[in-house]
Amino acid sequence: MLRRIIHSAFVITLTAVAACSPADPPADLAITNVTVIDAVNGVRAGQNVVVNNGTIVTVGEPGSPVNAEQVVDGTGKYLIPGLWDFHVHLTYDDAFTDAMAGLFLSYGITSVRDTGGPLALLKPVVDRLEAEGAIAPRVFFAGPLLDGEYVVYDGVNRPELGIGNPDVETARENVAMLAEAGVDFVKIYEMISPEVFEALVSAANEHGLPMDGHVPLSMRARNVGPRVNSLEHLRNIEMDCAEEPAALLEQRRAILQNTDAVPGASLRSRLHSSQRLPAIEAYDAAECAAVIAAMATTIQVPTLRLNSMSLAPPFARDDWADALSRLPEAAAAPWAQMSTEREQRTATTDMTFPEWSLSLIGQMHEAGVPIGAGTDTPIGFAVPGYSLHNELEMLVRAGLSPIEALRSATLRPAEFFGMENEMGTVDVGRLADLVLLNANPLDDIHNTRTVHAVVTKGQLLTSEALAALIR
């Protein structure tokens, strides 16, 4: 919160710089005669964008000569706000962690939201990326997933990402601990009880922390959505879009009693296996319309590049070998082998859930539900940075227009944190996170991949500088 307050004060102070006279000291950077595109202002051709002290101080048509230390000719190029990956795990796999910052920036991602990791591992990484002079994306983090009595990502059966909240008192203590640690939001997970959910929501509100999460298996999506700020993966929504969703809930709650005391990961898998595909097959349009209506203000982060990967496998793309070549060897070698094996199995993959995910986002978008772009990197062949562009393409395939897809990766994340007056558009007073493209993303969303240069925290990174960041 303090970081956001400082940003706001800084922006207000520097907005006055927009009207500099020729006698003033030169600004840090100017991008001239460029076509500017963002989700609020649309398309503005022939603009000069001037950056000073990490903030945009001028956006306008050429007038008087530009006075800047660095001047980039933007003729024939397109300037968009810096992109977000709204769902990452910086510490999920040690083979990726150190390389992530450079990879993100090289693909135009200037901000990331880490949606789950143990504080002991995550906080040192965040501190390093936020250190003065670090060339890295902005980082917003939740700390560990807030799970129930049985923890899915417990560090034994799955990588350690979560902590248990078996009762209301523990839940409140955990939120207070995370607030003290400086997290930017909290994330609830699937195994919590309704009572613990209420305690987490109350505690998060008391500490002024936005809430993200999965729909808990002990609850219905229509009752969870209005209480949180964002939901991930469309997880467990299908169970509330089926015929007789109340009966399905009772079945889940009976299984959640867990009389055999099986591990959290196994318990969750049992529930998904027993209800996910049958619920999709029992889809009820009226029930689902009610669920979608309840999500009217809840940002959905569907990770379609993961949910619907079988419909557009990254390893079938012409640039997959190049993407793998940018990874550390410890990550690239096993992924090359696994992607070959996965590609051989794709033809026999059940497409029910991939097609359902794509269809549901289309329905949600038609109903005006806000959509955010996240990838779950590095899980499931998500090359940091590269996978965000896959996600944008899948969002367009689901029914979003290219400008709406850009909104999902620029303005929506800023709105989640209440920072839409600081980030997400190319306007005077906004933080200077920008991506200069060689081709128009509104003509084809694939053109977000044509990164020519990146501005991160006001610093220009040319294509050569970006290439040097990749380890």
One Martini backbone bead per residue (centre of mass of N, CA, C, O) as a GRO file, in nm:
protein
  471
    1MET     BB    1   0.058   0.062  -0.021
    2LEU     BB    2   0.297   0.258   0.004
    3ARG     BB    3   0.387   0.232  -0.288
    4ARG     BB    4   0.126   0.356  -0.410
    5ILE     BB    5   0.138   0.629  -0.266
    6ILE     BB    6   0.407   0.719  -0.382
    7HIS     BB    7   0.325   0.710  -0.675
    8SER     BB    8   0.098   0.919  -0.663
    9ALA     BB    9   0.267   1.157  -0.564
   10PHE     BB   10   0.468   1.152  -0.799
   11VAL     BB   11   0.269   1.203  -1.028
   12ILE     BB   12   0.157   1.476  -0.934
   13THR     BB   13   0.430   1.627  -0.934
   14LEU     BB   14   0.512   1.558  -1.254
   15THR     BB   15   0.283   1.667  -1.437
   16ALA     BB   16   0.396   1.965  -1.464
   17VAL     BB   17   0.624   1.893  -1.684
   18ALA     BB   18   0.461   1.904  -1.956
   19ALA     BB   19   0.533   2.239  -1.967
   20CYS     BB   20   0.801   2.272  -2.103
   21SER     BB   21   1.073   2.455  -2.177
   22PRO     BB   22   1.358   2.496  -2.363
   23ALA     BB   23   1.524   2.575  -2.089
   24ASP     BB   24   1.494   2.313  -1.991
   25PRO     BB   25   1.583   2.030  -1.910
   26PRO     BB   26   1.620   1.739  -2.033
   27ALA     BB   27   1.477   1.472  -2.097
   28ASP     BB   28   1.517   1.132  -2.108
   29LEU     BB   29   1.267   1.069  -2.323
   30ALA     BB   30   1.179   1.019  -2.679
   31ILE     BB   31   0.891   0.938  -2.882
   32THR     BB   32   0.844   0.978  -3.225
   33ASN     BB   33   0.597   0.951  -3.445
   34VAL     BB   34   0.378   0.768  -3.298
   35THR     BB   35   0.160   0.503  -3.249
   36VAL     BB   36  -0.095   0.509  -3.013
   37ILE     BB   37  -0.207   0.236  -2.788
   38ASP     BB   38  -0.518   0.203  -2.601
   39ALA     BB   39  -0.811   0.116  -2.418
   40VAL     BB   40  -0.908   0.429  -2.391
   41ASN     BB   41  -0.784   0.604  -2.654
   42GLY     BB   42  -0.683   0.419  -2.863
   43VAL     BB   43  -0.591   0.582  -3.158
   44ARG     BB   44  -0.270   0.767  -3.198
   45ALA     BB   45  -0.125   0.950  -3.428
   46GLY     BB   46   0.165   1.122  -3.434
   47GLN     BB   47   0.335   1.097  -3.158
   48ASN     BB   48   0.472   1.246  -2.866
   49VAL     BB   49   0.672   1.078  -2.615
   50VAL     BB   50   0.750   1.183  -2.284
   51VAL     BB   51   1.019   1.108  -2.050
   52ASN     BB   52   1.046   1.155  -1.682
   53ASN     BB   53   1.133   1.009  -1.403
   54GLY     BB   54   0.932   0.754  -1.487
   55THR     BB   55   0.739   0.957  -1.652
   56ILE     BB   56   0.480   1.079  -1.825
   57VAL     BB   57   0.478   1.423  -1.973
   58THR     BB   58   0.407   1.359  -2.289
   59VAL     BB   59   0.114   1.370  -2.519
   60GLY     BB   60   0.157   1.450  -2.868
   61GLU     BB   61   0.177   1.646  -3.115
   62PRO     BB   62   0.389   1.792  -3.298
   63GLY     BB   63   0.589   2.082  -3.228
   64SER     BB   64   0.815   2.142  -3.069
   65PRO     BB   65   1.110   2.061  -3.003
   66VAL     BB   66   1.275   1.799  -2.878
   67ASN     BB   67   1.388   1.755  -2.524
   68ALA     BB   68   1.628   1.490  -2.514
   69GLU     BB   69   1.857   1.248  -2.451
   70GLN     BB   70   1.652   1.049  -2.587
   71VAL     BB   71   1.575   0.954  -2.933
   72VAL     BB   72   1.293   0.796  -3.089
   73ASP     BB   73   1.192   0.672  -3.389
   74GLY     BB   74   0.834   0.596  -3.450
   75THR     BB   75   0.813   0.540  -3.736
   76GLY     BB   76   0.595   0.275  -3.799
   77LYS     BB   77   0.509   0.253  -3.499
   78TYR     BB   78   0.398   0.098  -3.175
   79LEU     BB   79   0.247   0.217  -2.869
   80ILE     BB   80   0.226   0.050  -2.558
   81PRO     BB   81   0.159  -0.065  -2.282
   82GLY     BB   82   0.270  -0.238  -2.050
   83LEU     BB   83   0.280  -0.564  -1.977
   84TRP     BB   84   0.106  -0.830  -1.821
   85ASP     BB   85   0.143  -1.094  -1.585
   86PHE     BB   86  -0.134  -1.215  -1.379
   87HIS     BB   87   0.015  -1.522  -1.360
   88VAL     BB   88   0.268  -1.616  -1.138
   89HIS     BB   89   0.576  -1.825  -1.042
   90LEU     BB   90   0.886  -1.750  -0.935
   91THR     BB   91   0.936  -2.029  -0.728
   92TYR     BB   92   0.850  -2.309  -0.856
   93ASP     BB   93   1.130  -2.309  -1.038
   94ASP     BB   94   1.467  -2.284  -1.020
   95ALA     BB   95   1.534  -2.289  -1.333
   96PHE     BB   96   1.380  -1.991  -1.370
   97THR     BB   97   1.403  -1.754  -1.167
   98ASP     BB   98   1.665  -1.588  -1.264
   99ALA     BB   99   1.542  -1.550  -1.574
  100MET     BB  100   1.266  -1.400  -1.570
  101ALA     BB  101   1.310  -1.096  -1.596
  102GLY     BB  102   1.440  -1.099  -1.881
  103LEU     BB  103   1.213  -1.247  -2.026
  104PHE     BB  104   0.984  -1.059  -1.979
  105LEU     BB  105   1.108  -0.802  -2.108
  106SER     BB  106   1.166  -0.926  -2.395
  107TYR     BB  107   0.827  -0.950  -2.423
  108GLY     BB  108   0.692  -0.679  -2.268
  109ILE     BB  109   0.699  -0.742  -1.957
  110THR     BB  110   0.657  -0.499  -1.674
  111SER     BB  111   0.445  -0.687  -1.511
  112VAL     BB  112   0.376  -0.884  -1.209
  113ARG     BB  113   0.173  -1.156  -1.061
  114ASP     BB  114   0.215  -1.329  -0.774
  115THR     BB  115   0.007  -1.633  -0.688
  116GLY     BB  116   0.236  -1.816  -0.530
  117GLY     BB  117   0.448  -1.838  -0.234
  118PRO     BB  118   0.688  -1.871  -0.021
  119LEU     BB  119   0.829  -1.631   0.165
  120ALA     BB  120   1.120  -1.746   0.198
  121LEU     BB  121   1.153  -1.742  -0.123
  122LEU     BB  122   1.008  -1.481  -0.239
  123LYS     BB  123   1.113  -1.224  -0.095
  124PRO     BB  124   1.407  -1.218  -0.207
  125VAL     BB  125   1.319  -1.188  -0.501
  126VAL     BB  126   1.160  -0.929  -0.477
  127ASP     BB  127   1.386  -0.756  -0.358
  128ARG     BB  128   1.573  -0.784  -0.604
  129LEU     BB  129   1.373  -0.666  -0.822
  130GLU     BB  130   1.331  -0.387  -0.633
  131ALA     BB  131   1.595  -0.283  -0.651
  132GLU     BB  132   1.803  -0.048  -0.700
  133GLY     BB  133   1.864  -0.077  -1.053
  134ALA     BB  134   1.686  -0.289  -1.139
  135ILE     BB  135   1.619  -0.504  -1.418
  136ALA     BB  136   1.268  -0.515  -1.390
  137PRO     BB  137   0.981  -0.592  -1.311
  138ARG     BB  138   0.707  -0.543  -1.164
  139VAL     BB  139   0.600  -0.652  -0.830
  140PHE     BB  140   0.326  -0.862  -0.725
  141PHE     BB  141   0.226  -1.016  -0.407
  142ALA     BB  142   0.089  -1.294  -0.187
  143GLY     BB  143   0.218  -1.542  -0.130
  144PRO     BB  144   0.065  -1.783   0.009
  145LEU     BB  145  -0.162  -2.003  -0.011
  146LEU     BB  146  -0.500  -2.020   0.119
  147ASP     BB  147  -0.575  -2.296   0.273
  148GLY     BB  148  -0.675  -2.565   0.434
  149GLU     BB  149  -0.636  -2.833   0.618
  150TYR     BB  150  -0.582  -2.931   0.327
  151VAL     BB  151  -0.292  -2.917   0.128
  152VAL     BB  152  -0.193  -2.914  -0.189
  153TYR     BB  153   0.072  -2.721  -0.165
  154ASP     BB  154   0.289  -2.883   0.075
  155GLY     BB  155   0.593  -2.997  -0.014
  156VAL     BB  156   0.529  -3.316  -0.077
  157ASN     BB  157   0.311  -3.368  -0.320
  158ARG     BB  158   0.387  -3.070  -0.376
  159PRO     BB  159   0.478  -2.783  -0.420
  160GLU     BB  160   0.547  -2.509  -0.225
  161LEU     BB  161   0.255  -2.268  -0.173
  162GLY     BB  162   0.100  -2.344   0.093
  163ILE     BB  163  -0.134  -2.285   0.367
  164GLY     BB  164  -0.304  -2.350   0.652
  165ASN     BB  165  -0.681  -2.319   0.733
  166PRO     BB  166  -0.865  -2.483   0.969
  167ASP     BB  167  -0.948  -2.194   1.092
  168VAL     BB  168  -1.040  -1.880   1.178
  169GLU     BB  169  -0.798  -1.794   1.349
  170THR     BB  170  -0.577  -1.868   1.147
  171ALA     BB  171  -0.672  -1.693   0.915
  172ARG     BB  172  -0.632  -1.419   1.054
  173GLU     BB  173  -0.332  -1.457   1.119
  174ASN     BB  174  -0.231  -1.489   0.827
  175VAL     BB  175  -0.318  -1.215   0.717
  176ALA     BB  176  -0.156  -1.046   0.917
  177MET     BB  177   0.120  -1.161   0.835
  178LEU     BB  178   0.110  -1.072   0.536
  179ALA     BB  179   0.074  -0.772   0.582
  180GLU     BB  180   0.343  -0.740   0.738
  181ALA     BB  181   0.513  -0.850   0.479
  182GLY     BB  182   0.384  -0.680   0.214
  183VAL     BB  183   0.156  -0.758   0.060
  184ASP     BB  184  -0.078  -0.694  -0.219
  185PHE     BB  185  -0.227  -0.974  -0.170
  186VAL     BB  186  -0.466  -1.242  -0.165
  187LYS     BB  187  -0.495  -1.616  -0.176
  188ILE     BB  188  -0.729  -1.840  -0.230
  189TYR     BB  189  -0.835  -2.177  -0.194
  190GLU     BB  190  -1.000  -2.497  -0.236
  191MET     BB  191  -1.001  -2.621   0.088
  192ILE     BB  192  -1.185  -2.429   0.211
  193SER     BB  193  -1.416  -2.315   0.416
  194PRO     BB  194  -1.676  -2.107   0.459
  195GLU     BB  195  -1.573  -1.988   0.730
  196VAL     BB  196  -1.288  -1.919   0.630
  197PHE     BB  197  -1.368  -1.740   0.400
  198GLU     BB  198  -1.499  -1.519   0.572
  199ALA     BB  199  -1.242  -1.454   0.735
  200LEU     BB  200  -1.063  -1.372   0.494
  201VAL     BB  201  -1.234  -1.143   0.386
  202SER     BB  202  -1.239  -0.973   0.642
  203ALA     BB  203  -0.929  -0.945   0.679
  204ALA     BB  204  -0.863  -0.820   0.405
  205ASN     BB  205  -1.037  -0.569   0.441
  206GLU     BB  206  -0.895  -0.462   0.697
  207HIS     BB  207  -0.604  -0.455   0.524
  208GLY     BB  208  -0.650  -0.367   0.219
  209LEU     BB  209  -0.681  -0.646   0.046
  210PRO     BB  210  -0.690  -0.800  -0.220
  211MET     BB  211  -0.876  -1.073  -0.388
  212ASP     BB  212  -0.783  -1.400  -0.469
  213GLY     BB  213  -0.877  -1.712  -0.661
  214HIS     BB  214  -1.049  -1.996  -0.599
  215VAL     BB  215  -1.306  -2.197  -0.598
  216PRO     BB  216  -1.428  -2.348  -0.351
  217LEU     BB  217  -1.543  -2.675  -0.305
  218SER     BB  218  -1.752  -2.576  -0.062
  219MET     BB  219  -1.861  -2.394  -0.301
  220ARG     BB  220  -2.016  -2.146  -0.497
  221ALA     BB  221  -1.949  -1.931  -0.746
  222ARG     BB  222  -2.187  -1.722  -0.700
  223ASN     BB  223  -2.079  -1.671  -0.390
  224VAL     BB  224  -1.775  -1.585  -0.449
  225GLY     BB  225  -1.732  -1.370  -0.671
  226PRO     BB  226  -1.849  -1.105  -0.514
  227ARG     BB  227  -1.602  -1.129  -0.279
  228VAL     BB  228  -1.392  -1.095  -0.508
  229ASN     BB  229  -1.157  -0.970  -0.755
  230SER     BB  230  -1.045  -1.264  -0.842
  231LEU     BB  231  -1.018  -1.544  -1.082
  232GLU     BB  232  -0.890  -1.872  -1.155
  233HIS     BB  233  -0.917  -2.092  -1.440
  234LEU     BB  234  -1.230  -2.148  -1.387
  235ARG     BB  235  -1.239  -2.291  -1.121
  236ASN     BB  236  -1.541  -2.467  -1.049
  237ILE     BB  237  -1.767  -2.337  -1.230
  238GLU     BB  238  -1.895  -2.585  -1.372
  239MET     BB  239  -2.048  -2.686  -1.102
  240ASP     BB  240  -2.254  -2.420  -1.129
  241CYS     BB  241  -2.350  -2.490  -1.451
  242ALA     BB  242  -2.529  -2.716  -1.363
  243GLU     BB  243  -2.734  -2.938  -1.290
  244GLU     BB  244  -2.788  -2.937  -0.973
  245PRO     BB  245  -2.563  -2.778  -0.789
  246ALA     BB  246  -2.646  -2.846  -0.495
  247ALA     BB  247  -2.591  -3.151  -0.516
  248LEU     BB  248  -2.292  -3.131  -0.584
  249LEU     BB  249  -2.210  -2.989  -0.325
  250GLU     BB  250  -2.288  -3.214  -0.128
  251GLN     BB  251  -2.092  -3.419  -0.242
  252ARG     BB  252  -1.834  -3.260  -0.184
  253ARG     BB  253  -1.869  -3.226   0.123
  254ALA     BB  254  -1.851  -3.524   0.186
  255ILE     BB  255  -1.563  -3.568   0.074
  256LEU     BB  256  -1.429  -3.334   0.255
  257GLN     BB  257  -1.421  -3.496   0.521
  258ASN     BB  258  -1.190  -3.701   0.499
  259THR     BB  259  -1.175  -3.996   0.653
  260ASP     BB  260  -0.882  -4.086   0.520
  261ALA     BB  261  -0.667  -3.858   0.513
  262VAL     BB  262  -0.590  -3.740   0.252
  263PRO     BB  263  -0.426  -3.559   0.061
  264GLY     BB  264  -0.497  -3.265  -0.087
  265ALA     BB  265  -0.431  -3.340  -0.383
  266SER     BB  266  -0.603  -3.601  -0.389
  267LEU     BB  267  -0.873  -3.477  -0.308
  268ARG     BB  268  -0.901  -3.282  -0.542
  269SER     BB  269  -0.879  -3.490  -0.771
  270ARG     BB  270  -1.130  -3.648  -0.694
  271LEU     BB  271  -1.331  -3.416  -0.744
  272HIS     BB  272  -1.262  -3.350  -1.035
  273SER     BB  273  -1.310  -3.637  -1.152
  274SER     BB  274  -1.621  -3.657  -1.055
  275GLN     BB  275  -1.730  -3.347  -1.175
  276ARG     BB  276  -1.628  -3.190  -1.419
  277LEU     BB  277  -1.730  -3.340  -1.680
  278PRO     BB  278  -2.022  -3.393  -1.587
  279ALA     BB  279  -2.093  -3.091  -1.560
  280ILE     BB  280  -2.053  -3.015  -1.855
  281GLU     BB  281  -2.263  -3.223  -1.964
  282ALA     BB  282  -2.481  -3.069  -1.749
  283TYR     BB  283  -2.544  -2.815  -1.878
  284ASP     BB  284  -2.697  -2.494  -1.772
  285ALA     BB  285  -2.795  -2.199  -1.891
  286ALA     BB  286  -2.939  -2.068  -1.648
  287GLU     BB  287  -2.729  -2.122  -1.433
  288CYS     BB  288  -2.492  -1.981  -1.583
  289ALA     BB  289  -2.617  -1.701  -1.598
  290ALA     BB  290  -2.612  -1.659  -1.289
  291VAL     BB  291  -2.310  -1.684  -1.254
  292ILE     BB  292  -2.221  -1.458  -1.446
  293ALA     BB  293  -2.376  -1.230  -1.303
  294ALA     BB  294  -2.202  -1.260  -1.034
  295MET     BB  295  -1.928  -1.169  -1.216
  296ALA     BB  296  -1.941  -0.862  -1.310
  297THR     BB  297  -1.667  -0.764  -1.110
  298THR     BB  298  -1.491  -1.023  -1.173
  299ILE     BB  299  -1.189  -1.110  -1.247
  300GLN     BB  300  -1.089  -1.314  -1.513
  301VAL     BB  301  -0.828  -1.579  -1.516
  302PRO     BB  302  -0.813  -1.838  -1.748
  303THR     BB  303  -0.567  -1.960  -1.879
  304LEU     BB  304  -0.599  -2.070  -2.184
  305ARG     BB  305  -0.313  -2.176  -2.255
  306LEU     BB  306  -0.381  -2.411  -2.052
  307ASN     BB  307  -0.677  -2.516  -2.070
  308SER     BB  308  -0.645  -2.490  -2.417
  309MET     BB  309  -0.378  -2.620  -2.533
  310SER     BB  310  -0.486  -2.842  -2.737
  311LEU     BB  311  -0.581  -2.611  -2.947
  312ALA     BB  312  -0.273  -2.453  -2.893
  313PRO     BB  313   0.019  -2.562  -2.911
  314PRO     BB  314   0.331  -2.440  -2.859
  315PHE     BB  315   0.494  -2.690  -3.000
  316ALA     BB  316   0.349  -2.608  -3.294
  317ARG     BB  317   0.519  -2.373  -3.326
  318ASP     BB  318   0.769  -2.206  -3.503
  319ASP     BB  319   0.890  -2.058  -3.218
  320TRP     BB  320   0.963  -2.278  -3.001
  321ALA     BB  321   1.268  -2.319  -3.030
  322ASP     BB  322   1.338  -2.026  -2.961
  323ALA     BB  323   1.211  -2.019  -2.681
  324LEU     BB  324   1.389  -2.248  -2.562
  325SER     BB  325   1.671  -2.105  -2.622
  326ARG     BB  326   1.618  -1.885  -2.378
  327LEU     BB  327   1.660  -2.095  -2.178
  328PRO     BB  328   1.777  -2.258  -1.947
  329GLU     BB  329   1.911  -2.564  -1.966
  330ALA     BB  330   1.758  -2.690  -1.717
  331ALA     BB  331   1.479  -2.625  -1.873
  332ALA     BB  332   1.499  -2.695  -2.182
  333ALA     BB  333   1.558  -2.998  -2.200
  334PRO     BB  334   1.301  -3.121  -2.066
  335TRP     BB  335   1.096  -2.966  -2.242
  336ALA     BB  336   1.169  -3.084  -2.514
  337GLN     BB  337   1.087  -3.371  -2.438
  338MET     BB  338   0.795  -3.320  -2.328
  339SER     BB  339   0.678  -3.182  -2.584
  340THR     BB  340   0.705  -3.427  -2.767
  341GLU     BB  341   0.523  -3.613  -2.601
  342ARG     BB  342   0.272  -3.428  -2.599
  343GLU     BB  343   0.228  -3.406  -2.907
  344GLN     BB  344   0.166  -3.716  -2.943
  345ARG     BB  345  -0.107  -3.690  -2.750
  346THR     BB  346  -0.307  -3.472  -2.862
  347ALA     BB  347  -0.496  -3.642  -3.053
  348THR     BB  348  -0.618  -3.796  -2.768
  349THR     BB  349  -0.744  -3.555  -2.643
  350ASP     BB  350  -0.970  -3.424  -2.441
  351MET     BB  351  -1.183  -3.133  -2.537
  352THR     BB  352  -1.390  -3.043  -2.328
  353PHE     BB  353  -1.239  -2.834  -2.145
  354PRO     BB  354  -1.112  -2.651  -2.359
  355GLU     BB  355  -1.387  -2.571  -2.494
  356TRP     BB  356  -1.526  -2.468  -2.242
  357SER     BB  357  -1.336  -2.235  -2.171
  358LEU     BB  358  -1.376  -2.077  -2.431
  359SER     BB  359  -1.685  -2.048  -2.410
  360LEU     BB  360  -1.707  -1.907  -2.132
  361ILE     BB  361  -1.550  -1.652  -2.208
  362GLY     BB  362  -1.742  -1.565  -2.426
  363GLN     BB  363  -1.985  -1.527  -2.236
  364MET     BB  364  -1.857  -1.331  -2.037
  365HIS     BB  365  -1.787  -1.112  -2.237
  366GLU     BB  366  -2.077  -1.059  -2.339
  367ALA     BB  367  -2.157  -0.979  -2.023
  368GLY     BB  368  -1.898  -0.795  -1.908
  369VAL     BB  369  -1.675  -0.952  -1.798
  370PRO     BB  370  -1.378  -0.929  -1.665
  371ILE     BB  371  -1.046  -0.965  -1.818
  372GLY     BB  372  -0.744  -1.145  -1.756
  373ALA     BB  373  -0.385  -1.184  -1.816
  374GLY     BB  374  -0.266  -1.518  -1.770
  375THR     BB  375  -0.033  -1.826  -1.732
  376ASP     BB  376   0.137  -1.986  -1.491
  377THR     BB  377   0.418  -1.932  -1.481
  378PRO     BB  378   0.603  -2.235  -1.546
  379ILE     BB  379   0.345  -2.387  -1.605
  380GLY     BB  380   0.284  -2.567  -1.874
  381PHE     BB  381   0.482  -2.440  -2.097
  382ALA     BB  382   0.552  -2.144  -1.967
  383VAL     BB  383   0.713  -1.910  -2.106
  384PRO     BB  384   0.843  -1.642  -2.004
  385GLY     BB  385   0.637  -1.409  -2.181
  386TYR     BB  386   0.553  -1.579  -2.429
  387SER     BB  387   0.275  -1.683  -2.301
  388LEU     BB  388   0.117  -1.414  -2.311
  389HIS     BB  389   0.072  -1.418  -2.620
  390ASN     BB  390  -0.092  -1.675  -2.621
  391GLU     BB  391  -0.321  -1.561  -2.446
  392LEU     BB  392  -0.414  -1.336  -2.635
  393GLU     BB  393  -0.493  -1.526  -2.867
  394MET     BB  394  -0.709  -1.684  -2.704
  395LEU     BB  395  -0.892  -1.443  -2.639
  396VAL     BB  396  -0.963  -1.387  -2.931
  397ARG     BB  397  -1.077  -1.668  -2.988
  398ALA     BB  398  -1.311  -1.622  -2.762
  399GLY     BB  399  -1.397  -1.286  -2.855
  400LEU     BB  400  -1.193  -1.084  -2.836
  401SER     BB  401  -1.052  -0.810  -2.910
  402PRO     BB  402  -0.750  -0.673  -2.940
  403ILE     BB  403  -0.811  -0.434  -2.743
  404GLU     BB  404  -0.927  -0.619  -2.519
  405ALA     BB  405  -0.674  -0.785  -2.478
  406LEU     BB  406  -0.498  -0.548  -2.393
  407ARG     BB  407  -0.660  -0.477  -2.144
  408SER     BB  408  -0.602  -0.752  -1.992
  409ALA     BB  409  -0.267  -0.657  -1.995
  410THR     BB  410  -0.310  -0.353  -1.852
  411LEU     BB  411  -0.574  -0.236  -1.701
  412ARG     BB  412  -0.688  -0.464  -1.526
  413PRO     BB  413  -0.452  -0.496  -1.327
  414ALA     BB  414  -0.462  -0.206  -1.224
  415GLU     BB  415  -0.752  -0.226  -1.110
  416PHE     BB  416  -0.705  -0.436  -0.893
  417PHE     BB  417  -0.497  -0.212  -0.743
  418GLY     BB  418  -0.596   0.088  -0.793
  419MET     BB  419  -0.393   0.193  -1.068
  420GLU     BB  420  -0.538   0.342  -1.321
  421ASN     BB  421  -0.384   0.635  -1.264
  422GLU     BB  422  -0.076   0.495  -1.326
  423MET     BB  423  -0.173   0.257  -1.520
  424GLY     BB  424  -0.250   0.117  -1.863
  425THR     BB  425  -0.169   0.392  -2.006
  426VAL     BB  426  -0.102   0.667  -2.241
  427ASP     BB  427  -0.033   0.915  -2.008
  428VAL     BB  428  -0.017   1.174  -1.830
  429GLY     BB  429   0.132   1.049  -1.521
  430ARG     BB  430   0.229   0.788  -1.604
  431LEU     BB  431   0.397   0.522  -1.591
  432ALA     BB  432   0.701   0.420  -1.769
  433ASP     BB  433   0.544   0.163  -1.937
  434LEU     BB  434   0.662   0.028  -2.250
  435VAL     BB  435   0.583  -0.073  -2.599
  436LEU     BB  436   0.763  -0.125  -2.901
  437LEU     BB  437   0.629  -0.184  -3.219
  438ASN     BB  438   0.638  -0.306  -3.562
  439ALA     BB  439   0.326  -0.376  -3.527
  440ASN     BB  440  -0.020  -0.397  -3.543
  441PRO     BB  441  -0.231  -0.534  -3.299
  442LEU     BB  442  -0.515  -0.469  -3.441
  443ASP     BB  443  -0.467  -0.644  -3.696
  444ASP     BB  444  -0.284  -0.846  -3.504
  445ILE     BB  445  -0.217  -1.002  -3.209
  446HIS     BB  446   0.065  -1.121  -3.292
  447ASN     BB  447   0.211  -0.828  -3.285
  448THR     BB  448   0.307  -0.833  -2.982
  449ARG     BB  449   0.585  -0.984  -3.070
  450THR     BB  450   0.712  -0.707  -3.211
  451VAL     BB  451   0.966  -0.624  -3.038
  452HIS     BB  452   1.177  -0.332  -3.027
  453ALA     BB  453   1.104  -0.198  -2.739
  454VAL     BB  454   1.158  -0.102  -2.387
  455VAL     BB  455   0.988   0.055  -2.109
  456THR     BB  456   1.129   0.061  -1.772
  457LYS     BB  457   1.096   0.288  -1.545
  458GLY     BB  458   1.205   0.488  -1.796
  459GLN     BB  459   1.381   0.268  -1.938
  460LEU     BB  460   1.561   0.201  -2.216
  461LEU     BB  461   1.523  -0.102  -2.423
  462THR     BB  462   1.671  -0.243  -2.653
  463SER     BB  463   1.712  -0.517  -2.839
  464GLU     BB  464   1.999  -0.559  -2.734
  465ALA     BB  465   1.936  -0.532  -2.430
  466LEU     BB  466   1.729  -0.763  -2.420
  467ALA     BB  467   1.917  -0.992  -2.515
  468ALA     BB  468   2.119  -0.954  -2.266
  469LEU     BB  469   1.905  -1.062  -2.042
  470ILE     BB  470   1.944  -1.341  -2.153
  471ARG     BB  471   2.066  -1.651  -2.002
   0.00000   0.00000   0.00000
